[in-house]
């Protein structure tokens, strides 16, 4: 125990809690949307599988594995979105050109 001397003021202490366990997102909602609406080349379903694997790794406590699966799911979702947007734009352009 620290004894204070008479006449001295106690020094306030500062406690900084650093939480290094960042929880990676699992992208399950985005993968579900991609699976239902944008499932080009079945990439939406594959992204959903990786999202579920990411969620499972997160539940176990393996944040590195969860981050790896989550980044793969994110990349697959982006690829699915780009392919679907390009397809819909081309479909729209061909439909407009059909009327000209």
VMD Tcl script that builds the backbone (N, CA, C; Angstrom):
set m [mol new atoms 300]
animate dup $m
set s [atomselect $m all]
$s set {name element resname resid chain x y z} {
  {N N UNK 1 A 0.827 -1.177 0.000}
  {CA C UNK 1 A 0.000 0.000 0.000}
  {C C UNK 1 A 0.871 1.240 0.000}
  {N N UNK 2 A 0.420 2.228 -0.701}
  {CA C UNK 2 A 1.152 3.477 -0.773}
  {C C UNK 2 A 0.578 4.429 0.263}
  {N N UNK 3 A 1.456 4.936 1.094}
  {CA C UNK 3 A 1.012 5.888 2.104}
  {C C UNK 3 A 1.298 7.283 1.587}
  {N N UNK 4 A 0.303 8.128 1.744}
  {CA C UNK 4 A 0.461 9.504 1.307}
  {C C UNK 4 A 1.048 10.332 2.446}
  {N N UNK 5 A 1.920 11.183 2.050}
  {CA C UNK 5 A 2.495 12.084 3.033}
  {C C UNK 5 A 1.533 13.236 3.244}
  {N N UNK 6 A 1.515 13.764 4.432}
  {CA C UNK 6 A 0.622 14.907 4.657}
  {C C UNK 6 A 1.049 16.098 3.808}
  {N N UNK 7 A 0.074 16.732 3.199}
  {CA C UNK 7 A 0.340 17.912 2.391}
  {C C UNK 7 A 0.570 17.608 0.923}
  {N N UNK 8 A 0.678 16.351 0.547}
  {CA C UNK 8 A 0.866 16.035 -0.872}
  {C C UNK 8 A -0.484 15.709 -1.498}
  {N N UNK 9 A -0.575 15.998 -2.764}
  {CA C UNK 9 A -1.823 15.713 -3.479}
  {C C UNK 9 A -1.662 14.411 -4.252}
  {N N UNK 10 A -2.701 13.621 -4.282}
  {CA C UNK 10 A -2.594 12.358 -5.015}
  {C C UNK 10 A -2.511 12.607 -6.525}
  {N N UNK 11 A -1.729 11.813 -7.178}
  {CA C UNK 11 A -1.551 11.932 -8.624}
  {C C UNK 11 A -2.626 11.089 -9.304}
  {N N UNK 12 A -3.445 11.717 -10.162}
  {CA C UNK 12 A -4.479 10.931 -10.847}
  {C C UNK 12 A -3.837 10.003 -11.878}
  {N N UNK 13 A -4.380 8.849 -11.985}
  {CA C UNK 13 A -3.849 7.897 -12.960}
  {C C UNK 13 A -4.825 7.767 -14.133}
  {N N UNK 14 A -4.274 7.463 -15.261}
  {CA C UNK 14 A -5.069 7.284 -16.460}
  {C C UNK 14 A -4.910 5.855 -16.939}
  {N N UNK 15 A -6.030 5.211 -17.198}
  {CA C UNK 15 A -6.014 3.839 -17.689}
  {C C UNK 15 A -6.550 3.848 -19.111}
  {N N UNK 16 A -5.753 3.327 -20.018}
  {CA C UNK 16 A -6.154 3.240 -21.419}
  {C C UNK 16 A -6.319 1.766 -21.766}
  {N N UNK 17 A -7.517 1.402 -22.149}
  {CA C UNK 17 A -7.775 0.022 -22.546}
  {C C UNK 17 A -7.682 -0.070 -24.066}
  {N N UNK 18 A -6.756 -0.851 -24.539}
  {CA C UNK 18 A -6.592 -1.048 -25.978}
  {C C UNK 18 A -7.141 -2.417 -26.313}
  {N N UNK 19 A -8.200 -2.414 -27.102}
  {CA C UNK 19 A -8.826 -3.669 -27.510}
  {C C UNK 19 A -8.309 -4.005 -28.900}
  {N N UNK 20 A -7.400 -4.949 -28.985}
  {CA C UNK 20 A -6.803 -5.300 -30.269}
  {C C UNK 20 A -7.629 -6.322 -31.028}
  {N N UNK 21 A -8.689 -6.829 -30.407}
  {CA C UNK 21 A -9.531 -7.813 -31.075}
  {C C UNK 21 A -10.592 -7.096 -31.902}
  {N N UNK 22 A -10.238 -6.738 -33.118}
  {CA C UNK 22 A -11.219 -6.131 -34.001}
  {C C UNK 22 A -12.061 -7.238 -34.601}
  {N N UNK 23 A -13.342 -7.038 -34.598}
  {CA C UNK 23 A -14.261 -8.056 -35.105}
  {C C UNK 23 A -14.502 -7.787 -36.581}
  {N N UNK 24 A -14.073 -8.704 -37.452}
  {CA C UNK 24 A -14.271 -8.481 -38.885}
  {C C UNK 24 A -15.730 -8.699 -39.273}
  {N N UNK 25 A -16.232 -7.912 -40.211}
  {CA C UNK 25 A -17.596 -8.141 -40.683}
  {C C UNK 25 A -17.655 -9.449 -41.469}
  {N N UNK 26 A -18.826 -10.082 -41.475}
  {CA C UNK 26 A -18.914 -11.369 -42.166}
  {C C UNK 26 A -19.662 -11.290 -43.495}
  {N N UNK 27 A -20.301 -10.182 -43.812}
  {CA C UNK 27 A -20.958 -9.935 -45.095}
  {C C UNK 27 A -22.044 -10.955 -45.433}
  {N N UNK 28 A -22.727 -11.500 -44.428}
  {CA C UNK 28 A -23.775 -12.486 -44.685}
  {C C UNK 28 A -24.971 -11.832 -45.376}
  {N N UNK 29 A -25.350 -10.636 -44.966}
  {CA C UNK 29 A -26.501 -9.967 -45.582}
  {C C UNK 29 A -26.226 -9.660 -47.049}
  {N N UNK 30 A -25.038 -9.136 -47.336}
  {CA C UNK 30 A -24.679 -8.813 -48.719}
  {C C UNK 30 A -24.613 -10.087 -49.556}
  {N N UNK 31 A -24.084 -11.158 -48.996}
  {CA C UNK 31 A -23.991 -12.420 -49.719}
  {C C UNK 31 A -25.371 -13.023 -49.967}
  {N N UNK 32 A -26.268 -12.868 -49.007}
  {CA C UNK 32 A -27.636 -13.356 -49.207}
  {C C UNK 32 A -28.312 -12.584 -50.335}
  {N N UNK 33 A -28.145 -11.269 -50.346}
  {CA C UNK 33 A -28.693 -10.447 -51.430}
  {C C UNK 33 A -28.097 -10.857 -52.770}
  {N N UNK 34 A -26.794 -11.082 -52.808}
  {CA C UNK 34 A -26.140 -11.498 -54.049}
  {C C UNK 34 A -26.626 -12.869 -54.500}
  {N N UNK 35 A -26.873 -13.753 -53.548}
  {CA C UNK 35 A -27.339 -15.094 -53.896}
  {C C UNK 35 A -28.749 -15.047 -54.472}
  {N N UNK 36 A -29.616 -14.246 -53.891}
  {CA C UNK 36 A -31.008 -14.228 -54.317}
  {C C UNK 36 A -31.198 -13.417 -55.595}
  {N N UNK 37 A -30.580 -12.253 -55.691}
  {CA C UNK 37 A -30.873 -11.353 -56.790}
  {C C UNK 37 A -29.783 -11.286 -57.869}
  {N N UNK 38 A -28.535 -11.468 -57.529}
  {CA C UNK 38 A -27.437 -11.238 -58.471}
  {C C UNK 38 A -26.593 -12.480 -58.703}
  {N N UNK 39 A -27.150 -13.630 -58.646}
  {CA C UNK 39 A -26.372 -14.867 -58.625}
  {C C UNK 39 A -25.781 -15.187 -59.998}
  {N N UNK 40 A -24.908 -14.323 -60.489}
  {CA C UNK 40 A -24.276 -14.578 -61.778}
  {C C UNK 40 A -23.123 -15.562 -61.598}
  {N N UNK 41 A -23.136 -16.604 -62.380}
  {CA C UNK 41 A -22.109 -17.651 -62.347}
  {C C UNK 41 A -22.005 -18.309 -60.970}
  {N N UNK 42 A -23.059 -18.287 -60.194}
  {CA C UNK 42 A -23.121 -18.877 -58.845}
  {C C UNK 42 A -22.112 -18.249 -57.885}
  {N N UNK 43 A -21.609 -17.075 -58.212}
  {CA C UNK 43 A -20.647 -16.416 -57.318}
  {C C UNK 43 A -21.312 -15.915 -56.048}
  {N N UNK 44 A -22.594 -15.570 -56.119}
  {CA C UNK 44 A -23.311 -15.132 -54.930}
  {C C UNK 44 A -23.414 -16.246 -53.903}
  {N N UNK 45 A -23.664 -17.464 -54.373}
  {CA C UNK 45 A -23.762 -18.602 -53.462}
  {C C UNK 45 A -22.400 -18.921 -52.849}
  {N N UNK 46 A -21.355 -18.848 -53.655}
  {CA C UNK 46 A -20.004 -19.107 -53.134}
  {C C UNK 46 A -19.628 -18.043 -52.101}
  {N N UNK 47 A -20.013 -16.782 -52.359}
  {CA C UNK 47 A -19.765 -15.725 -51.386}
  {C C UNK 47 A -20.530 -15.989 -50.098}
  {N N UNK 48 A -21.748 -16.528 -50.228}
  {CA C UNK 48 A -22.533 -16.859 -49.038}
  {C C UNK 48 A -21.842 -17.945 -48.211}
  {N N UNK 49 A -21.279 -18.933 -48.889}
  {CA C UNK 49 A -20.567 -20.004 -48.180}
  {C C UNK 49 A -19.373 -19.433 -47.411}
  {N N UNK 50 A -18.613 -18.552 -48.055}
  {CA C UNK 50 A -17.466 -17.946 -47.373}
  {C C UNK 50 A -17.914 -17.048 -46.217}
  {N N UNK 51 A -19.060 -16.400 -46.364}
  {CA C UNK 51 A -19.569 -15.563 -45.280}
  {C C UNK 51 A -19.945 -16.401 -44.072}
  {N N UNK 52 A -20.569 -17.539 -44.320}
  {CA C UNK 52 A -20.934 -18.426 -43.213}
  {C C UNK 52 A -19.674 -18.990 -42.550}
  {N N UNK 53 A -18.667 -19.329 -43.365}
  {CA C UNK 53 A -17.403 -19.796 -42.789}
  {C C UNK 53 A -16.754 -18.708 -41.935}
  {N N UNK 54 A -16.852 -17.464 -42.396}
  {CA C UNK 54 A -16.305 -16.347 -41.631}
  {C C UNK 54 A -17.029 -16.201 -40.303}
  {N N UNK 55 A -18.346 -16.335 -40.319}
  {CA C UNK 55 A -19.113 -16.243 -39.086}
  {C C UNK 55 A -18.766 -17.384 -38.128}
  {N N UNK 56 A -18.571 -18.581 -38.673}
  {CA C UNK 56 A -18.183 -19.720 -37.835}
  {C C UNK 56 A -16.817 -19.503 -37.200}
  {N N UNK 57 A -15.859 -19.013 -37.965}
  {CA C UNK 57 A -14.525 -18.734 -37.428}
  {C C UNK 57 A -14.593 -17.669 -36.341}
  {N N UNK 58 A -15.478 -16.682 -36.537}
  {CA C UNK 58 A -15.625 -15.617 -35.543}
  {C C UNK 58 A -16.202 -16.174 -34.249}
  {N N UNK 59 A -17.135 -17.101 -34.339}
  {CA C UNK 59 A -17.728 -17.701 -33.142}
  {C C UNK 59 A -16.714 -18.532 -32.365}
  {N N UNK 60 A -15.787 -19.172 -33.089}
  {CA C UNK 60 A -14.761 -19.983 -32.444}
  {C C UNK 60 A -13.702 -19.107 -31.784}
  {N N UNK 61 A -13.516 -17.895 -32.332}
  {CA C UNK 61 A -12.508 -16.992 -31.784}
  {C C UNK 61 A -11.301 -16.820 -32.669}
  {N N UNK 62 A -11.324 -17.433 -33.847}
  {CA C UNK 62 A -10.215 -17.330 -34.801}
  {C C UNK 62 A -10.441 -16.106 -35.676}
  {N N UNK 63 A -9.967 -14.955 -35.223}
  {CA C UNK 63 A -10.214 -13.708 -35.947}
  {C C UNK 63 A -9.411 -13.620 -37.239}
  {N N UNK 64 A -8.243 -14.247 -37.290}
  {CA C UNK 64 A -7.452 -14.233 -38.516}
  {C C UNK 64 A -8.151 -15.033 -39.611}
  {N N UNK 65 A -8.635 -16.213 -39.270}
  {CA C UNK 65 A -9.377 -17.017 -40.234}
  {C C UNK 65 A -10.670 -16.341 -40.642}
  {N N UNK 66 A -11.340 -15.700 -39.695}
  {CA C UNK 66 A -12.579 -14.981 -40.008}
  {C C UNK 66 A -12.314 -13.839 -40.968}
  {N N UNK 67 A -11.214 -13.122 -40.757}
  {CA C UNK 67 A -10.865 -12.016 -41.660}
  {C C UNK 67 A -10.548 -12.528 -43.052}
  {N N UNK 68 A -9.868 -13.662 -43.151}
  {CA C UNK 68 A -9.532 -14.233 -44.458}
  {C C UNK 68 A -10.786 -14.617 -45.223}
  {N N UNK 69 A -11.690 -15.336 -44.555}
  {CA C UNK 69 A -12.940 -15.730 -45.213}
  {C C UNK 69 A -13.802 -14.514 -45.545}
  {N N UNK 70 A -13.812 -13.519 -44.676}
  {CA C UNK 70 A -14.614 -12.319 -44.914}
  {C C UNK 70 A -14.094 -11.530 -46.113}
  {N N UNK 71 A -12.788 -11.430 -46.248}
  {CA C UNK 71 A -12.246 -10.687 -47.397}
  {C C UNK 71 A -12.522 -11.424 -48.702}
  {N N UNK 72 A -12.491 -12.757 -48.670}
  {CA C UNK 72 A -12.833 -13.529 -49.864}
  {C C UNK 72 A -14.303 -13.337 -50.214}
  {N N UNK 73 A -15.181 -13.355 -49.214}
  {CA C UNK 73 A -16.608 -13.135 -49.454}
  {C C UNK 73 A -16.854 -11.739 -50.014}
  {N N UNK 74 A -16.137 -10.748 -49.496}
  {CA C UNK 74 A -16.294 -9.379 -49.989}
  {C C UNK 74 A -15.858 -9.271 -51.445}
  {N N UNK 75 A -14.740 -9.878 -51.786}
  {CA C UNK 75 A -14.262 -9.842 -53.172}
  {C C UNK 75 A -15.252 -10.526 -54.112}
  {N N UNK 76 A -15.785 -11.671 -53.697}
  {CA C UNK 76 A -16.760 -12.369 -54.533}
  {C C UNK 76 A -18.046 -11.563 -54.691}
  {N N UNK 77 A -18.466 -10.887 -53.635}
  {CA C UNK 77 A -19.658 -10.043 -53.728}
  {C C UNK 77 A -19.439 -8.869 -54.670}
  {N N UNK 78 A -18.255 -8.282 -54.630}
  {CA C UNK 78 A -17.949 -7.171 -55.534}
  {C C UNK 78 A -17.927 -7.653 -56.974}
  {N N UNK 79 A -17.306 -8.800 -57.222}
  {CA C UNK 79 A -17.258 -9.353 -58.580}
  {C C UNK 79 A -18.667 -9.657 -59.076}
  {N N UNK 80 A -19.499 -10.249 -58.232}
  {CA C UNK 80 A -20.876 -10.545 -58.606}
  {C C UNK 80 A -21.646 -9.283 -58.924}
  {N N UNK 81 A -21.467 -8.255 -58.119}
  {CA C UNK 81 A -22.151 -6.990 -58.353}
  {C C UNK 81 A -21.720 -6.358 -59.671}
  {N N UNK 82 A -20.427 -6.364 -59.953}
  {CA C UNK 82 A -19.924 -5.763 -61.196}
  {C C UNK 82 A -20.435 -6.534 -62.409}
  {N N UNK 83 A -20.369 -7.858 -62.365}
  {CA C UNK 83 A -20.854 -8.659 -63.494}
  {C C UNK 83 A -22.341 -8.418 -63.726}
  {N N UNK 84 A -23.113 -8.368 -62.659}
  {CA C UNK 84 A -24.553 -8.152 -62.797}
  {C C UNK 84 A -24.864 -6.762 -63.335}
  {N N UNK 85 A -24.140 -5.742 -62.847}
  {CA C UNK 85 A -24.369 -4.390 -63.355}
  {C C UNK 85 A -24.002 -4.266 -64.831}
  {N N UNK 86 A -22.888 -4.866 -65.227}
  {CA C UNK 86 A -22.497 -4.831 -66.640}
  {C C UNK 86 A -23.546 -5.543 -67.492}
  {N N UNK 87 A -24.038 -6.673 -67.018}
  {CA C UNK 87 A -25.054 -7.416 -67.754}
  {C C UNK 87 A -26.330 -6.593 -67.913}
  {N N UNK 88 A -26.793 -5.962 -66.825}
  {CA C UNK 88 A -28.014 -5.173 -66.891}
  {C C UNK 88 A -27.854 -3.928 -67.765}
  {N N UNK 89 A -26.689 -3.294 -67.728}
  {CA C UNK 89 A -26.451 -2.126 -68.589}
  {C C UNK 89 A -26.427 -2.555 -70.052}
  {N N UNK 90 A -25.751 -3.665 -70.346}
  {CA C UNK 90 A -25.748 -4.156 -71.735}
  {C C UNK 90 A -27.156 -4.542 -72.191}
  {N N UNK 91 A -27.911 -5.151 -71.338}
  {CA C UNK 91 A -29.289 -5.502 -71.670}
  {C C UNK 91 A -30.117 -4.259 -71.950}
  {N N UNK 92 A -29.921 -3.229 -71.154}
  {CA C UNK 92 A -30.627 -1.966 -71.364}
  {C C UNK 92 A -30.208 -1.304 -72.672}
  {N N UNK 93 A -28.916 -1.314 -72.963}
  {CA C UNK 93 A -28.426 -0.699 -74.210}
  {C C UNK 93 A -28.969 -1.466 -75.420}
  {N N UNK 94 A -28.943 -2.779 -75.385}
  {CA C UNK 94 A -29.482 -3.557 -76.502}
  {C C UNK 94 A -30.975 -3.339 -76.660}
  {N N UNK 95 A -31.664 -3.174 -75.555}
  {CA C UNK 95 A -33.114 -2.933 -75.611}
  {C C UNK 95 A -33.407 -1.575 -76.219}
  {N N UNK 96 A -32.611 -0.558 -75.887}
  {CA C UNK 96 A -32.798 0.781 -76.465}
  {C C UNK 96 A -32.429 0.776 -77.937}
  {N N UNK 97 A -31.337 0.088 -78.295}
  {CA C UNK 97 A -30.929 0.021 -79.695}
  {C C UNK 97 A -31.933 -0.750 -80.560}
  {N N UNK 98 A -32.694 -1.592 -79.955}
  {CA C UNK 98 A -33.691 -2.361 -80.688}
  {C C UNK 98 A -34.810 -1.437 -81.187}
  {N N UNK 99 A -35.095 -0.389 -80.448}
  {CA C UNK 99 A -36.163 0.530 -80.836}
  {C C UNK 99 A -35.691 1.596 -81.810}
  {N N UNK 100 A -34.402 1.702 -82.044}
  {CA C UNK 100 A -33.897 2.743 -82.967}
  {C C UNK 100 A -33.925 2.225 -84.377}
}
mol reanalyze $m
mol bondsrecalc $m
mol representation Tube
mol addrep $m
